[in-house]
Amino acid sequence: MSFQFNFSIEDAEGCPLECELSTVLHNSSSGHLDKEENPKDDKLSLGDSEVQRETTNEVKATGLMTSSGKNNTFNSDIRSFNCHVEENPESSTLATEHKPPEDVSIILENKVVESLSGLCFVNVSVVEMTLSDKDSAGENIVRKTITSNTDLISGVYEGGMKIWECTFDLLKYLEENDVEFKGKLVLDLGCGAGLLGILALKRKAKEVHFQDYNSTVIGEITIPNTLVNCDNDKTSRCVQESSPKRPRMSESGLLSRCRFFSGEWSQFVQLIQNEIPPKTYDVILTSETIYNPSYYSVLHSVFQSLLSRNGIVYLATKSHYFGVGGGVHLFETFIRERNVFCVKTLQVYDDGLQRQHEE
Ligand SMILES: C[S@@+](CC[C@H](N)C(=O)[O-])C[C@H]1O[C@@H](n2cnc3c(N)ncnc32)[C@H](O)[C@@H]1O
């Protein structure tokens, strides 16, 4: 069954010039999500959105609605997922840049590498097992999530350890539509495993920045994943499942076109904006980052501050995140109310939804 949301495609002429960034999030957006209007939507759909700036001063946005049940082998079903909201979250986590070590082989110690569709990634369970013993001095996110039995702990751990389903939808969309990355400065925002940024890197992006809330994710998952995909000419014959790949130092060339950041989004914006010259991104890729409505304001300001004038944002999301309350309708409303971007649906993937719904 195909499912379409109420996204509309707007002419760039219909879009206003940049407007002020709203500071109100909860109040302004929550009242506009009318769950009763499409009561079935929430359970059935996932979505991708793309936000685009035009060459004129006008801002145009397009959206890609996707849904998928195909990748459940890699991800538990998170349409209804557990989120623990900390009473005193460690918010405003400072943004930090992470430099891969000189000896890149160290990064892959104790890692098991898997592959899918030409992309390699470390097995998260193995990383978690290793970390549950040793990260007590660090963020300790593995132990915290095990203890609280949650997919994420708001303000502490934002879910970057595993690969979420919409990442695969967006990868598919980018490949099928031959989206151009050559020569572009790309941001994988809320990257987790970083597969979106890695795809951009392999497709000749000039530079890719990876950002995740948690430094543990960047160090233990994102950087290793980037490294195992850095074997430029040989990536098509990815390592066999469960076989660790040990790239030579000479194979890590692509790493020089990557930068890695951890920290909360507003802090990240500050860090990037303080660079001289200040940077803006041609493409922002982001998957499963709109689950929490209380982050919409800062997320919008990331787009507004860091997207270049001709830039474009591809955003992949599920229709609704039970337990936290975010979702595509709410986010679309939020974007429209800010009046900076327009939104359009690009595509809906609905594989497996009926099956999921019947359950
Ligand atoms: C559910 S995970 C999705 C990870 C990955 N994009 C995927 O699709 O597999 C959400 C990601 O958004 C990022 N994130 C969410 N809220 C954030 C915030 N307030 N500040 C910084 N990063 C945040 C985290 O880095 C986290 O990894």
Ligand as a Chemical Component Dictionary entry (heavy atoms), coordinates in Angstrom:
data_LIG
# 
_chem_comp.id                   LIG 
_chem_comp.type                 NON-POLYMER 
_chem_comp.pdbx_formal_charge   0 
_chem_comp.three_letter_code    LIG 
# 
loop_
_chem_comp_atom.comp_id 
_chem_comp_atom.atom_id 
_chem_comp_atom.alt_atom_id 
_chem_comp_atom.type_symbol 
_chem_comp_atom.charge 
_chem_comp_atom.model_Cartn_x 
_chem_comp_atom.model_Cartn_y 
_chem_comp_atom.model_Cartn_z 
_chem_comp_atom.pdbx_ordinal 
LIG C1  C1  C 0  18.222 7.786  16.342 1  
LIG S1  S1  S 1  19.873 8.256  16.101 2  
LIG C2  C2  C 0  20.020 8.069  14.354 3  
LIG C3  C3  C 0  21.428 7.720  13.958 4  
LIG C4  C4  C 0  21.660 7.593  12.456 5  
LIG N1  N1  N 0  21.419 8.838  11.772 6  
LIG C5  C5  C 0  20.855 6.492  11.860 7  
LIG O1  O1  O 0  19.904 6.745  11.108 8  
LIG O2  O2  O -1 21.196 5.317  12.070 9  
LIG C6  C6  C 0  19.725 10.010 16.265 10 
LIG C7  C7  C 0  21.034 10.754 16.148 11 
LIG O3  O3  O 0  20.771 12.135 16.192 12 
LIG C8  C8  C 0  21.757 12.796 16.946 13 
LIG N2  N2  N 0  21.099 13.763 17.841 14 
LIG C9  C9  C 0  19.839 13.731 18.259 15 
LIG N3  N3  N 0  19.579 14.793 19.035 16 
LIG C10 C10 C 0  20.719 15.510 19.090 17 
LIG C11 C11 C 0  21.077 16.739 19.731 18 
LIG N4  N4  N 0  20.211 17.425 20.462 19 
LIG N5  N5  N 0  22.333 17.179 19.569 20 
LIG C12 C12 C 0  23.210 16.492 18.817 21 
LIG N6  N6  N 0  22.928 15.343 18.194 22 
LIG C13 C13 C 0  21.695 14.852 18.328 23 
LIG C14 C14 C 0  22.531 11.767 17.708 24 
LIG O4  O4  O 0  23.834 11.895 17.337 25 
LIG C15 C15 C 0  21.967 10.438 17.273 26 
LIG O5  O5  O 0  22.950 9.576  16.823 27 
# 
loop_
_chem_comp_bond.comp_id 
_chem_comp_bond.atom_id_1 
_chem_comp_bond.atom_id_2 
_chem_comp_bond.value_order 
_chem_comp_bond.pdbx_ordinal 
LIG C1  S1  SING 1  
LIG S1  C2  SING 2  
LIG S1  C6  SING 3  
LIG C2  C3  SING 4  
LIG C3  C4  SING 5  
LIG C4  N1  SING 6  
LIG C4  C5  SING 7  
LIG C5  O1  DOUB 8  
LIG C5  O2  SING 9  
LIG C6  C7  SING 10 
LIG C7  O3  SING 11 
LIG C7  C15 SING 12 
LIG O3  C8  SING 13 
LIG C8  N2  SING 14 
LIG C8  C14 SING 15 
LIG N2  C9  SING 16 
LIG N2  C13 SING 17 
LIG C9  N3  DOUB 18 
LIG N3  C10 SING 19 
LIG C10 C11 SING 20 
LIG C10 C13 DOUB 21 
LIG C11 N4  SING 22 
LIG C11 N5  DOUB 23 
LIG N5  C12 SING 24 
LIG C12 N6  DOUB 25 
LIG N6  C13 SING 26 
LIG C14 O4  SING 27 
LIG C14 C15 SING 28 
LIG C15 O5  SING 29 
# 
